[in-house]
Amino acid sequence: MAPVVPMPQAGTAAQASTAPMHFGESAFRLALNEDAMATEKLAEGIRQFVADAIALERWIDELKAAR
């Protein structure tokens, strides 16, 4: 059986020494493009946002028509 690995805690995460990352647009686009999961999750989020916006517009139109 594999050993149990402790999960990070909020207190220890706050103490982590991670330096802020500074990207120009071209460096950001390159880094995003190299991370397939980030690219897919961003695209998925945009598609869902658009679908929700369309549904909201339809719902508002239905409410207006019902008056």
N, CA, C, O and CB atoms as a CASP TS submission, in Angstrom:
PFRMAT TS
TARGET T0000
AUTHOR 0000-0000-0000
METHOD Language model
MODEL 1
PARENT N/A
ATOM      1  N   MET     1       0.845  -1.170   0.000  1.00  0.00           N
ATOM      2  CA  MET     1       0.000   0.000   0.000  1.00  0.00           C
ATOM      3  C   MET     1       0.896   1.241   0.000  1.00  0.00           C
ATOM      4  O   MET     1       1.927   1.280   0.671  1.00  0.00           O
ATOM      5  CB  MET     1      -0.964  -0.006   1.222  1.00  0.00           C
ATOM      6  N   ALA     2       0.475   2.264  -0.776  1.00  0.00           N
ATOM      7  CA  ALA     2       1.257   3.498  -0.889  1.00  0.00           C
ATOM      8  C   ALA     2       1.129   4.322   0.385  1.00  0.00           C
ATOM      9  O   ALA     2       0.084   4.302   1.035  1.00  0.00           O
ATOM     10  CB  ALA     2       0.801   4.324  -2.109  1.00  0.00           C
ATOM     11  N   PRO     3       2.176   5.042   0.741  1.00  0.00           N
ATOM     12  CA  PRO     3       2.097   5.882   1.936  1.00  0.00           C
ATOM     13  C   PRO     3       1.136   7.049   1.725  1.00  0.00           C
ATOM     14  O   PRO     3       0.948   7.520   0.604  1.00  0.00           O
ATOM     15  CB  PRO     3       3.486   6.408   2.311  1.00  0.00           C
ATOM     16  N   VAL     4       0.537   7.500   2.810  1.00  0.00           N
ATOM     17  CA  VAL     4      -0.379   8.639   2.753  1.00  0.00           C
ATOM     18  C   VAL     4       0.448   9.921   2.717  1.00  0.00           C
ATOM     19  O   VAL     4       1.317  10.136   3.562  1.00  0.00           O
ATOM     20  CB  VAL     4      -1.365   8.640   3.972  1.00  0.00           C
ATOM     21  N   VAL     5       0.169  10.756   1.743  1.00  0.00           N
ATOM     22  CA  VAL     5       0.886  12.019   1.599  1.00  0.00           C
ATOM     23  C   VAL     5       0.020  13.119   2.214  1.00  0.00           C
ATOM     24  O   VAL     5      -1.145  13.255   1.840  1.00  0.00           O
ATOM     25  CB  VAL     5       1.216  12.325   0.087  1.00  0.00           C
ATOM     26  N   PRO     6       0.559  13.907   3.147  1.00  0.00           N
ATOM     27  CA  PRO     6      -0.256  14.965   3.753  1.00  0.00           C
ATOM     28  C   PRO     6      -0.636  16.035   2.733  1.00  0.00           C
ATOM     29  O   PRO     6       0.158  16.397   1.865  1.00  0.00           O
ATOM     30  CB  PRO     6       0.493  15.606   4.922  1.00  0.00           C
ATOM     31  N   MET     7      -1.850  16.527   2.855  1.00  0.00           N
ATOM     32  CA  MET     7      -2.339  17.581   1.977  1.00  0.00           C
ATOM     33  C   MET     7      -1.821  18.926   2.471  1.00  0.00           C
ATOM     34  O   MET     7      -1.617  19.101   3.673  1.00  0.00           O
ATOM     35  CB  MET     7      -3.889  17.576   1.912  1.00  0.00           C
ATOM     36  N   PRO     8      -1.605  19.877   1.567  1.00  0.00           N
ATOM     37  CA  PRO     8      -1.179  21.215   1.991  1.00  0.00           C
ATOM     38  C   PRO     8      -2.270  21.874   2.835  1.00  0.00           C
ATOM     39  O   PRO     8      -3.461  21.662   2.605  1.00  0.00           O
ATOM     40  CB  PRO     8      -0.842  22.097   0.761  1.00  0.00           C
ATOM     41  N   GLN     9      -1.862  22.645   3.776  1.00  0.00           N
ATOM     42  CA  GLN     9      -2.776  23.372   4.642  1.00  0.00           C
ATOM     43  C   GLN     9      -2.724  24.860   4.296  1.00  0.00           C
ATOM     44  O   GLN     9      -1.724  25.338   3.759  1.00  0.00           O
ATOM     45  CB  GLN     9      -2.426  23.138   6.134  1.00  0.00           C
ATOM     46  N   ALA    10      -3.790  25.588   4.599  1.00  0.00           N
ATOM     47  CA  ALA    10      -3.847  27.008   4.264  1.00  0.00           C
ATOM     48  C   ALA    10      -2.691  27.773   4.905  1.00  0.00           C
ATOM     49  O   ALA    10      -2.102  28.645   4.265  1.00  0.00           O
ATOM     50  CB  ALA    10      -5.184  27.604   4.710  1.00  0.00           C
ATOM     51  N   GLY    11      -2.363  27.465   6.140  1.00  0.00           N
ATOM     52  CA  GLY    11      -1.288  28.173   6.830  1.00  0.00           C
ATOM     53  C   GLY    11       0.060  27.952   6.179  1.00  0.00           C
ATOM     54  O   GLY    11       0.845  28.891   6.045  1.00  0.00           O
ATOM     55  N   THR    12       0.338  26.730   5.775  1.00  0.00           N
ATOM     56  CA  THR    12       1.632  26.452   5.143  1.00  0.00           C
ATOM     57  C   THR    12       1.680  27.005   3.725  1.00  0.00           C
ATOM     58  O   THR    12       2.746  27.392   3.247  1.00  0.00           O
ATOM     59  CB  THR    12       1.908  24.944   5.125  1.00  0.00           C
ATOM     60  N   ALA    13       0.544  27.045   3.055  1.00  0.00           N
ATOM     61  CA  ALA    13       0.511  27.613   1.704  1.00  0.00           C
ATOM     62  C   ALA    13       0.810  29.105   1.746  1.00  0.00           C
ATOM     63  O   ALA    13       1.478  29.633   0.858  1.00  0.00           O
ATOM     64  CB  ALA    13      -0.858  27.364   1.042  1.00  0.00           C
ATOM     65  N   ALA    14       0.315  29.784   2.776  1.00  0.00           N
ATOM     66  CA  ALA    14       0.561  31.220   2.900  1.00  0.00           C
ATOM     67  C   ALA    14       2.039  31.502   3.161  1.00  0.00           C
ATOM     68  O   ALA    14       2.527  32.586   2.842  1.00  0.00           O
ATOM     69  CB  ALA    14      -0.296  31.813   4.026  1.00  0.00           C
ATOM     70  N   GLN    15       2.746  30.546   3.731  1.00  0.00           N
ATOM     71  CA  GLN    15       4.158  30.725   4.048  1.00  0.00           C
ATOM     72  C   GLN    15       5.073  30.344   2.879  1.00  0.00           C
ATOM     73  O   GLN    15       6.283  30.564   2.944  1.00  0.00           O
ATOM     74  CB  GLN    15       4.517  29.901   5.268  1.00  0.00           C
ATOM     75  N   ALA    16       4.516  29.789   1.839  1.00  0.00           N
ATOM     76  CA  ALA    16       5.334  29.361   0.698  1.00  0.00           C
ATOM     77  C   ALA    16       6.025  30.564   0.072  1.00  0.00           C
ATOM     78  O   ALA    16       5.450  31.648  -0.019  1.00  0.00           O
ATOM     79  CB  ALA    16       4.469  28.629  -0.357  1.00  0.00           C
ATOM     80  N   SER    17       7.237  30.364  -0.348  1.00  0.00           N
ATOM     81  CA  SER    17       7.999  31.461  -0.936  1.00  0.00           C
ATOM     82  C   SER    17       7.937  31.382  -2.462  1.00  0.00           C
ATOM     83  O   SER    17       8.890  30.959  -3.115  1.00  0.00           O
ATOM     84  CB  SER    17       9.468  31.428  -0.449  1.00  0.00           C
ATOM     85  N   THR    18       6.818  31.791  -3.003  1.00  0.00           N
ATOM     86  CA  THR    18       6.673  31.816  -4.454  1.00  0.00           C
ATOM     87  C   THR    18       6.748  33.259  -4.916  1.00  0.00           C
ATOM     88  O   THR    18       6.054  34.131  -4.393  1.00  0.00           O
ATOM     89  CB  THR    18       5.338  31.153  -4.904  1.00  0.00           C
ATOM     90  N   ALA    19       7.574  33.494  -5.875  1.00  0.00           N
ATOM     91  CA  ALA    19       7.724  34.846  -6.403  1.00  0.00           C
ATOM     92  C   ALA    19       6.609  35.124  -7.406  1.00  0.00           C
ATOM     93  O   ALA    19       6.209  34.229  -8.150  1.00  0.00           O
ATOM     94  CB  ALA    19       9.116  35.034  -7.063  1.00  0.00           C
ATOM     95  N   PRO    20       6.107  36.352  -7.433  1.00  0.00           N
ATOM     96  CA  PRO    20       5.082  36.680  -8.426  1.00  0.00           C
ATOM     97  C   PRO    20       5.645  36.545  -9.836  1.00  0.00           C
ATOM     98  O   PRO    20       6.827  36.792 -10.075  1.00  0.00           O
ATOM     99  CB  PRO    20       4.543  38.107  -8.200  1.00  0.00           C
ATOM    100  N   MET    21       4.788  36.154 -10.754  1.00  0.00           N
ATOM    101  CA  MET    21       5.208  35.995 -12.140  1.00  0.00           C
ATOM    102  C   MET    21       4.750  37.220 -12.927  1.00  0.00           C
ATOM    103  O   MET    21       3.605  37.653 -12.792  1.00  0.00           O
ATOM    104  CB  MET    21       4.631  34.679 -12.760  1.00  0.00           C
ATOM    105  N   HIS    22       5.617  37.765 -13.726  1.00  0.00           N
ATOM    106  CA  HIS    22       5.285  38.927 -14.545  1.00  0.00           C
ATOM    107  C   HIS    22       5.431  38.522 -16.007  1.00  0.00           C
ATOM    108  O   HIS    22       6.498  38.093 -16.447  1.00  0.00           O
ATOM    109  CB  HIS    22       6.199  40.159 -14.199  1.00  0.00           C
ATOM    110  N   PHE    23       4.334  38.668 -16.747  1.00  0.00           N
ATOM    111  CA  PHE    23       4.323  38.286 -18.152  1.00  0.00           C
ATOM    112  C   PHE    23       3.950  39.487 -19.004  1.00  0.00           C
ATOM    113  O   PHE    23       3.084  40.280 -18.636  1.00  0.00           O
ATOM    114  CB  PHE    23       3.347  37.121 -18.398  1.00  0.00           C
ATOM    115  N   GLY    24       4.601  39.610 -20.128  1.00  0.00           N
ATOM    116  CA  GLY    24       4.098  40.468 -21.186  1.00  0.00           C
ATOM    117  C   GLY    24       3.060  39.643 -21.937  1.00  0.00           C
ATOM    118  O   GLY    24       2.905  38.451 -21.671  1.00  0.00           O
ATOM    119  N   GLU    25       2.357  40.260 -22.860  1.00  0.00           N
ATOM    120  CA  GLU    25       1.310  39.522 -23.563  1.00  0.00           C
ATOM    121  C   GLU    25       1.865  38.334 -24.334  1.00  0.00           C
ATOM    122  O   GLU    25       1.290  37.247 -24.277  1.00  0.00           O
ATOM    123  CB  GLU    25       0.570  40.442 -24.510  1.00  0.00           C
ATOM    124  N   SER    26       2.960  38.514 -25.047  1.00  0.00           N
ATOM    125  CA  SER    26       3.494  37.418 -25.865  1.00  0.00           C
ATOM    126  C   SER    26       3.984  36.267 -24.982  1.00  0.00           C
ATOM    127  O   SER    26       3.787  35.103 -25.333  1.00  0.00           O
ATOM    128  CB  SER    26       4.645  37.926 -26.760  1.00  0.00           C
ATOM    129  N   ALA    27       4.619  36.570 -23.841  1.00  0.00           N
ATOM    130  CA  ALA    27       5.082  35.517 -22.938  1.00  0.00           C
ATOM    131  C   ALA    27       3.896  34.792 -22.305  1.00  0.00           C
ATOM    132  O   ALA    27       3.932  33.574 -22.127  1.00  0.00           O
ATOM    133  CB  ALA    27       5.993  36.106 -21.843  1.00  0.00           C
ATOM    134  N   PHE    28       2.830  35.550 -21.961  1.00  0.00           N
ATOM    135  CA  PHE    28       1.634  34.932 -21.400  1.00  0.00           C
ATOM    136  C   PHE    28       1.000  33.986 -22.408  1.00  0.00           C
ATOM    137  O   PHE    28       0.637  32.860 -22.067  1.00  0.00           O
ATOM    138  CB  PHE    28       0.625  36.003 -20.966  1.00  0.00           C
ATOM    139  N   ARG    29       0.866  34.442 -23.649  1.00  0.00           N
ATOM    140  CA  ARG    29       0.245  33.603 -24.682  1.00  0.00           C
ATOM    141  C   ARG    29       1.061  32.328 -24.918  1.00  0.00           C
ATOM    142  O   ARG    29       0.495  31.250 -25.103  1.00  0.00           O
ATOM    143  CB  ARG    29       0.103  34.391 -26.000  1.00  0.00           C
ATOM    144  N   LEU    30       2.382  32.454 -24.912  1.00  0.00           N
ATOM    145  CA  LEU    30       3.229  31.288 -25.095  1.00  0.00           C
ATOM    146  C   LEU    30       3.062  30.312 -23.936  1.00  0.00           C
ATOM    147  O   LEU    30       2.911  29.109 -24.151  1.00  0.00           O
ATOM    148  CB  LEU    30       4.692  31.707 -25.232  1.00  0.00           C
ATOM    149  N   ALA    31       3.090  30.827 -22.700  1.00  0.00           N
ATOM    150  CA  ALA    31       2.938  29.960 -21.526  1.00  0.00           C
ATOM    151  C   ALA    31       1.568  29.282 -21.527  1.00  0.00           C
ATOM    152  O   ALA    31       1.468  28.094 -21.221  1.00  0.00           O
ATOM    153  CB  ALA    31       3.128  30.770 -20.227  1.00  0.00           C
ATOM    154  N   LEU    32       0.519  30.020 -21.865  1.00  0.00           N
ATOM    155  CA  LEU    32      -0.828  29.445 -21.912  1.00  0.00           C
ATOM    156  C   LEU    32      -0.907  28.383 -22.998  1.00  0.00           C
ATOM    157  O   LEU    32      -1.496  27.322 -22.790  1.00  0.00           O
ATOM    158  CB  LEU    32      -1.886  30.544 -22.159  1.00  0.00           C
ATOM    159  N   ASN    33      -0.316  28.661 -24.154  1.00  0.00           N
ATOM    160  CA  ASN    33      -0.344  27.718 -25.260  1.00  0.00           C
ATOM    161  C   ASN    33       0.408  26.429 -24.930  1.00  0.00           C
ATOM    162  O   ASN    33       0.039  25.357 -25.410  1.00  0.00           O
ATOM    163  CB  ASN    33       0.247  28.358 -26.502  1.00  0.00           C
ATOM    164  N   GLU    34       1.452  26.526 -24.119  1.00  0.00           N
ATOM    165  CA  GLU    34       2.227  25.348 -23.750  1.00  0.00           C
ATOM    166  C   GLU    34       1.538  24.492 -22.692  1.00  0.00           C
ATOM    167  O   GLU    34       1.931  23.346 -22.474  1.00  0.00           O
ATOM    168  CB  GLU    34       3.583  25.767 -23.254  1.00  0.00           C
ATOM    169  N   ASP    35       0.520  25.031 -22.035  1.00  0.00           N
ATOM    170  CA  ASP    35      -0.207  24.296 -20.998  1.00  0.00           C
ATOM    171  C   ASP    35      -1.561  23.872 -21.570  1.00  0.00           C
ATOM    172  O   ASP    35      -2.525  24.636 -21.544  1.00  0.00           O
ATOM    173  CB  ASP    35      -0.388  25.167 -19.700  1.00  0.00           C
ATOM    174  N   ALA    36      -1.615  22.649 -22.083  1.00  0.00           N
ATOM    175  CA  ALA    36      -2.821  22.168 -22.767  1.00  0.00           C
ATOM    176  C   ALA    36      -4.041  22.199 -21.852  1.00  0.00           C
ATOM    177  O   ALA    36      -5.128  22.562 -22.300  1.00  0.00           O
ATOM    178  CB  ALA    36      -2.602  20.750 -23.288  1.00  0.00           C
ATOM    179  N   MET    37      -3.889  21.829 -20.591  1.00  0.00           N
ATOM    180  CA  MET    37      -5.037  21.819 -19.687  1.00  0.00           C
ATOM    181  C   MET    37      -5.551  23.234 -19.447  1.00  0.00           C
ATOM    182  O   MET    37      -6.761  23.456 -19.444  1.00  0.00           O
ATOM    183  CB  MET    37      -4.666  21.158 -18.354  1.00  0.00           C
ATOM    184  N   ALA    38      -4.654  24.190 -19.245  1.00  0.00           N
ATOM    185  CA  ALA    38      -5.078  25.573 -19.034  1.00  0.00           C
ATOM    186  C   ALA    38      -5.798  26.104 -20.264  1.00  0.00           C
ATOM    187  O   ALA    38      -6.813  26.791 -20.148  1.00  0.00           O
ATOM    188  CB  ALA    38      -3.873  26.463 -18.700  1.00  0.00           C
ATOM    189  N   THR    39      -5.275  25.785 -21.434  1.00  0.00           N
ATOM    190  CA  THR    39      -5.898  26.241 -22.674  1.00  0.00           C
ATOM    191  C   THR    39      -7.299  25.655 -22.812  1.00  0.00           C
ATOM    192  O   THR    39      -8.239  26.373 -23.152  1.00  0.00           O
ATOM    193  CB  THR    39      -5.035  25.854 -23.888  1.00  0.00           C
ATOM    194  N   GLU    40      -7.445  24.368 -22.553  1.00  0.00           N
ATOM    195  CA  GLU    40      -8.758  23.720 -22.676  1.00  0.00           C
ATOM    196  C   GLU    40      -9.737  24.234 -21.629  1.00  0.00           C
ATOM    197  O   GLU    40     -10.899  24.482 -21.949  1.00  0.00           O
ATOM    198  CB  GLU    40      -8.615  22.202 -22.549  1.00  0.00           C
ATOM    199  N   LYS    41      -9.294  24.401 -20.382  1.00  0.00           N
ATOM    200  CA  LYS    41     -10.189  24.882 -19.326  1.00  0.00           C
ATOM    201  C   LYS    41     -10.622  26.319 -19.598  1.00  0.00           C
ATOM    202  O   LYS    41     -11.772  26.672 -19.337  1.00  0.00           O
ATOM    203  CB  LYS    41      -9.503  24.785 -17.951  1.00  0.00           C
ATOM    204  N   LEU    42      -9.725  27.153 -20.115  1.00  0.00           N
ATOM    205  CA  LEU    42     -10.094  28.520 -20.466  1.00  0.00           C
ATOM    206  C   LEU    42     -11.147  28.515 -21.570  1.00  0.00           C
ATOM    207  O   LEU    42     -12.149  29.225 -21.485  1.00  0.00           O
ATOM    208  CB  LEU    42      -8.853  29.321 -20.908  1.00  0.00           C
ATOM    209  N   ALA    43     -10.914  27.712 -22.604  1.00  0.00           N
ATOM    210  CA  ALA    43     -11.877  27.624 -23.707  1.00  0.00           C
ATOM    211  C   ALA    43     -13.222  27.087 -23.213  1.00  0.00           C
ATOM    212  O   ALA    43     -14.274  27.577 -23.622  1.00  0.00           O
ATOM    213  CB  ALA    43     -11.326  26.723 -24.833  1.00  0.00           C
ATOM    214  N   GLU    44     -13.189  26.094 -22.344  1.00  0.00           N
ATOM    215  CA  GLU    44     -14.415  25.534 -21.784  1.00  0.00           C
ATOM    216  C   GLU    44     -15.175  26.598 -20.992  1.00  0.00           C
ATOM    217  O   GLU    44     -16.397  26.705 -21.102  1.00  0.00           O
ATOM    218  CB  GLU    44     -14.094  24.322 -20.887  1.00  0.00           C
ATOM    219  N   GLY    45     -14.462  27.369 -20.209  1.00  0.00           N
ATOM    220  CA  GLY    45     -15.098  28.426 -19.428  1.00  0.00           C
ATOM    221  C   GLY    45     -15.722  29.491 -20.306  1.00  0.00           C
ATOM    222  O   GLY    45     -16.818  29.973 -20.019  1.00  0.00           O
ATOM    223  N   ILE    46     -15.034  29.862 -21.376  1.00  0.00           N
ATOM    224  CA  ILE    46     -15.580  30.859 -22.298  1.00  0.00           C
ATOM    225  C   ILE    46     -16.826  30.328 -22.979  1.00  0.00           C
ATOM    226  O   ILE    46     -17.820  31.044 -23.097  1.00  0.00           O
ATOM    227  CB  ILE    46     -14.535  31.260 -23.346  1.00  0.00           C
ATOM    228  N   ARG    47     -16.786  29.070 -23.434  1.00  0.00           N
ATOM    229  CA  ARG    47     -17.972  28.477 -24.086  1.00  0.00           C
ATOM    230  C   ARG    47     -19.154  28.438 -23.125  1.00  0.00           C
ATOM    231  O   ARG    47     -20.276  28.756 -23.520  1.00  0.00           O
ATOM    232  CB  ARG    47     -17.661  27.047 -24.594  1.00  0.00           C
ATOM    233  N   GLN    48     -18.926  28.056 -21.877  1.00  0.00           N
ATOM    234  CA  GLN    48     -20.016  27.982 -20.896  1.00  0.00           C
ATOM    235  C   GLN    48     -20.545  29.372 -20.566  1.00  0.00           C
ATOM    236  O   GLN    48     -21.751  29.551 -20.393  1.00  0.00           O
ATOM    237  CB  GLN    48     -19.540  27.282 -19.611  1.00  0.00           C
ATOM    238  N   PHE    49     -19.652  30.361 -20.477  1.00  0.00           N
ATOM    239  CA  PHE    49     -20.077  31.734 -20.212  1.00  0.00           C
ATOM    240  C   PHE    49     -20.990  32.239 -21.319  1.00  0.00           C
ATOM    241  O   PHE    49     -22.017  32.860 -21.046  1.00  0.00           O
ATOM    242  CB  PHE    49     -18.861  32.656 -20.070  1.00  0.00           C
ATOM    243  N   VAL    50     -20.615  31.972 -22.575  1.00  0.00           N
ATOM    244  CA  VAL    50     -21.430  32.397 -23.708  1.00  0.00           C
ATOM    245  C   VAL    50     -22.788  31.703 -23.680  1.00  0.00           C
ATOM    246  O   VAL    50     -23.815  32.342 -23.908  1.00  0.00           O
ATOM    247  CB  VAL    50     -20.707  32.104 -25.034  1.00  0.00           C
ATOM    248  N   ALA    51     -22.799  30.409 -23.404  1.00  0.00           N
ATOM    249  CA  ALA    51     -24.066  29.666 -23.329  1.00  0.00           C
ATOM    250  C   ALA    51     -24.955  30.238 -22.228  1.00  0.00           C
ATOM    251  O   ALA    51     -26.162  30.383 -22.420  1.00  0.00           O
ATOM    252  CB  ALA    51     -23.803  28.162 -23.075  1.00  0.00           C
ATOM    253  N   ASP    52     -24.371  30.561 -21.081  1.00  0.00           N
ATOM    254  CA  ASP    52     -25.142  31.131 -19.970  1.00  0.00           C
ATOM    255  C   ASP    52     -25.658  32.527 -20.322  1.00  0.00           C
ATOM    256  O   ASP    52     -26.780  32.879 -19.958  1.00  0.00           O
ATOM    257  CB  ASP    52     -24.281  31.191 -18.694  1.00  0.00           C
ATOM    258  N   ALA    53     -24.855  33.322 -21.023  1.00  0.00           N
ATOM    259  CA  ALA    53     -25.290  34.663 -21.423  1.00  0.00           C
ATOM    260  C   ALA    53     -26.472  34.575 -22.384  1.00  0.00           C
ATOM    261  O   ALA    53     -27.420  35.353 -22.276  1.00  0.00           O
ATOM    262  CB  ALA    53     -24.127  35.439 -22.078  1.00  0.00           C
ATOM    263  N   ILE    54     -26.419  33.635 -23.316  1.00  0.00           N
ATOM    264  CA  ILE    54     -27.527  33.450 -24.261  1.00  0.00           C
ATOM    265  C   ILE    54     -28.778  33.004 -23.515  1.00  0.00           C
ATOM    266  O   ILE    54     -29.870  33.507 -23.784  1.00  0.00           O
ATOM    267  CB  ILE    54     -27.153  32.414 -25.352  1.00  0.00           C
ATOM    268  N   ALA    55     -28.632  32.070 -22.585  1.00  0.00           N
ATOM    269  CA  ALA    55     -29.781  31.602 -21.806  1.00  0.00           C
ATOM    270  C   ALA    55     -30.374  32.748 -20.984  1.00  0.00           C
ATOM    271  O   ALA    55     -31.596  32.863 -20.879  1.00  0.00           O
ATOM    272  CB  ALA    55     -29.367  30.437 -20.878  1.00  0.00           C
ATOM    273  N   LEU    56     -29.532  33.588 -20.408  1.00  0.00           N
ATOM    274  CA  LEU    56     -30.005  34.724 -19.628  1.00  0.00           C
ATOM    275  C   LEU    56     -30.768  35.707 -20.506  1.00  0.00           C
ATOM    276  O   LEU    56     -31.815  36.212 -20.102  1.00  0.00           O
ATOM    277  CB  LEU    56     -28.834  35.427 -18.947  1.00  0.00           C
ATOM    278  N   GLU    57     -30.253  35.983 -21.706  1.00  0.00           N
ATOM    279  CA  GLU    57     -30.942  36.884 -22.623  1.00  0.00           C
ATOM    280  C   GLU    57     -32.310  36.332 -23.018  1.00  0.00           C
ATOM    281  O   GLU    57     -33.285  37.080 -23.097  1.00  0.00           O
ATOM    282  CB  GLU    57     -30.091  37.122 -23.870  1.00  0.00           C
ATOM    283  N   ARG    58     -32.381  35.041 -23.262  1.00  0.00           N
ATOM    284  CA  ARG    58     -33.677  34.423 -23.604  1.00  0.00           C
ATOM    285  C   ARG    58     -34.649  34.532 -22.437  1.00  0.00           C
ATOM    286  O   ARG    58     -35.828  34.829 -22.631  1.00  0.00           O
ATOM    287  CB  ARG    58     -33.489  32.937 -23.998  1.00  0.00           C
ATOM    288  N   TRP    59     -34.157  34.294 -21.233  1.00  0.00           N
ATOM    289  CA  TRP    59     -35.007  34.358 -20.045  1.00  0.00           C
ATOM    290  C   TRP    59     -35.542  35.775 -19.854  1.00  0.00           C
ATOM    291  O   TRP    59     -36.718  35.960 -19.540  1.00  0.00           O
ATOM    292  CB  TRP    59     -34.226  33.904 -18.791  1.00  0.00           C
ATOM    293  N   ILE    60     -34.675  36.780 -20.045  1.00  0.00           N
ATOM    294  CA  ILE    60     -35.100  38.172 -19.923  1.00  0.00           C
ATOM    295  C   ILE    60     -36.141  38.503 -20.987  1.00  0.00           C
ATOM    296  O   ILE    60     -37.130  39.174 -20.696  1.00  0.00           O
ATOM    297  CB  ILE    60     -33.893  39.122 -20.039  1.00  0.00           C
ATOM    298  N   ASP    61     -35.929  38.039 -22.216  1.00  0.00           N
ATOM    299  CA  ASP    61     -36.904  38.275 -23.288  1.00  0.00           C
ATOM    300  C   ASP    61     -38.250  37.634 -22.951  1.00  0.00           C
ATOM    301  O   ASP    61     -39.297  38.215 -23.236  1.00  0.00           O
ATOM    302  CB  ASP    61     -36.376  37.723 -24.627  1.00  0.00           C
ATOM    303  N   GLU    62     -38.233  36.435 -22.345  1.00  0.00           N
ATOM    304  CA  GLU    62     -39.473  35.768 -21.939  1.00  0.00           C
ATOM    305  C   GLU    62     -40.193  36.572 -20.861  1.00  0.00           C
ATOM    306  O   GLU    62     -41.416  36.703 -20.888  1.00  0.00           O
ATOM    307  CB  GLU    62     -39.179  34.346 -21.430  1.00  0.00           C
ATOM    308  N   LEU    63     -39.432  37.107 -19.917  1.00  0.00           N
ATOM    309  CA  LEU    63     -40.048  37.916 -18.855  1.00  0.00           C
ATOM    310  C   LEU    63     -40.667  39.185 -19.426  1.00  0.00           C
ATOM    311  O   LEU    63     -41.753  39.590 -19.009  1.00  0.00           O
ATOM    312  CB  LEU    63     -39.009  38.278 -17.780  1.00  0.00           C
ATOM    313  N   LYS    64     -39.982  39.812 -20.378  1.00  0.00           N
ATOM    314  CA  LYS    64     -40.517  41.018 -21.006  1.00  0.00           C
ATOM    315  C   LYS    64     -41.796  40.702 -21.778  1.00  0.00           C
ATOM    316  O   LYS    64     -42.759  41.467 -21.738  1.00  0.00           O
ATOM    317  CB  LYS    64     -39.470  41.647 -21.944  1.00  0.00           C
ATOM    318  N   ALA    65     -41.796  39.570 -22.480  1.00  0.00           N
ATOM    319  CA  ALA    65     -42.965  39.190 -23.296  1.00  0.00           C
ATOM    320  C   ALA    65     -44.157  38.834 -22.422  1.00  0.00           C
ATOM    321  O   ALA    65     -45.302  38.981 -22.849  1.00  0.00           O
ATOM    322  CB  ALA    65     -42.620  38.006 -24.210  1.00  0.00           C
ATOM    323  N   ALA    66     -43.902  38.365 -21.199  1.00  0.00           N
ATOM    324  CA  ALA    66     -44.994  37.951 -20.322  1.00  0.00           C
ATOM    325  C   ALA    66     -45.702  39.158 -19.703  1.00  0.00           C
ATOM    326  O   ALA    66     -46.796  39.005 -19.158  1.00  0.00           O
ATOM    327  CB  ALA    66     -44.466  37.031 -19.222  1.00  0.00           C
ATOM    328  N   ARG    67     -45.121  40.325 -19.770  1.00  0.00           N
ATOM    329  CA  ARG    67     -45.732  41.521 -19.167  1.00  0.00           C
ATOM    330  C   ARG    67     -46.808  42.079 -20.024  1.00  0.00           C
ATOM    331  O   ARG    67     -47.425  43.082 -19.667  1.00  0.00           O
ATOM    332  CB  ARG    67     -44.704  42.583 -18.912  1.00  0.00           C
TER
END
